[in-house]
Amino acid sequence: MQVKIQNVYQVTQNMGRALDFYRGLLGMTVKFQDGTKWAQLDAGGARFALSSPEEAGAAAASNTVIVFEVDDLVAMRKQLEVAGAPILATRDMGSHGSTITSRDPDGNVIQFFARAPK
């Protein structure tokens, strides 16, 4: 049996605000939207979505951290600061890369990862 990630989604209390955040901060484009219930975005060829609490059902109470890979962590930090997103932590993992941990407007923890230069 082959297993692959079909979709990753965050639950949002305010679809418009969340869409503005992810489109504005990361430049994601909306591939599909069902009003304020669900929005599917393109995250570099991967599927990332936003869900209303009603659409997520029992999953709305889960804790998930989504890690977005970026090319430039310094630029990403500046974008987060401009967007008013809090910087919760940074981590240098040496030759593996570095991360920044933040929160989206709904308080969901998100991380940004950049590979170490070769």
N, C-alpha and C positions, 0 to 999 in steps of 0.2 A: 504494500500500500504506500502510495506517495502522499506526503502531507506538505501543504504550502499555506502561507497566510493568504486568506481570501480578502480580508478587510480588517482594518483597525479603526475604531471610532471612539470619540469622546462624547460625553453627554454634556449638553449645554442648556442653560436656562434661558438664553437669549440668542436665537439663531442669527439675527442680523449682526449683533455685536461680535459673535464668534467668527462669522464669515469675514467681517471686516478685519479682524485680528489676523486670521490665517492667510487671507488673500493679501492683505497689506504688508504683513511682516515677512511672509515666506514666498509671496508671489504665486500661490497656488491658484489654479483655475477650477471653477465649478464645472463638473461633468454632468451632474444631475441634481435637481432639487425638487423636493416635495413640500412646498410651502415652508412652514416652520417646524415640520416633523423630521426631515432628513435632508442632508446635503452631502453629496459625494464629490470629493475633490481629487485632483491629480497631484500627487506628491512625487514627482520625478518618476512616473510610471507605476508607482505603488498606489494602492487604494487607501485613502484616508477619508473618513466621514465624520460628520457631526450629527448627533441625534438629540431629539427632544427627550425629556425624561419619560414621557408616555410611550414613545416609540421604543425606547430601550428596555422598558419593563423592569424586570428584576435586575438586569445588568446595570441599572442606573446607580446602584449602591456599591459597585466594585471599584477597586483602586487599580488603575492602569497607568503606567508611565510610557509615553510614546517618545522614542528617540529619533530625532530628525538629523540626518547627516548633512553637514554644510561644508563648503570649501574654505570659508574664512570665519573663524570663530571670533576674531576681534571685531570684524564688521557686524557679525550677528549680535554680539553684545551691545554694540552701539544702537542697532535697530531695536533691540529689546528695551534699552533705556529710553529711546525716543518714544516708543509705544507705551511707556509707563509700566512695563512688565517687571516684576521684581526679580533680582538676581538672588537666588537662594543659596547657591553653591557653585564653585568651580573646582575642577579636578584635572590635574596634569597626570596622565598615565604614561609618561615617558615616551618610548618609541611607539606605543600603541596609538596615542592621540590625547585629546583633551575634551572635557565636557563643561557645559554650563547648564545649570538646573534653574528653571524659572516656573512661572505659573501663567496659564492663559486667563482670560477675563472671568471664567467660571471657577477659578481656583484649581483647575486640573494641573498636576505637575507635568511639565514637559522638559525634555532635555535636548540639547544640541551637541552633536559630536563632530569633531574634525580630526581627521587622521594626522599623525605627525608628519612633517615634511621629510622627504627621503633624501 
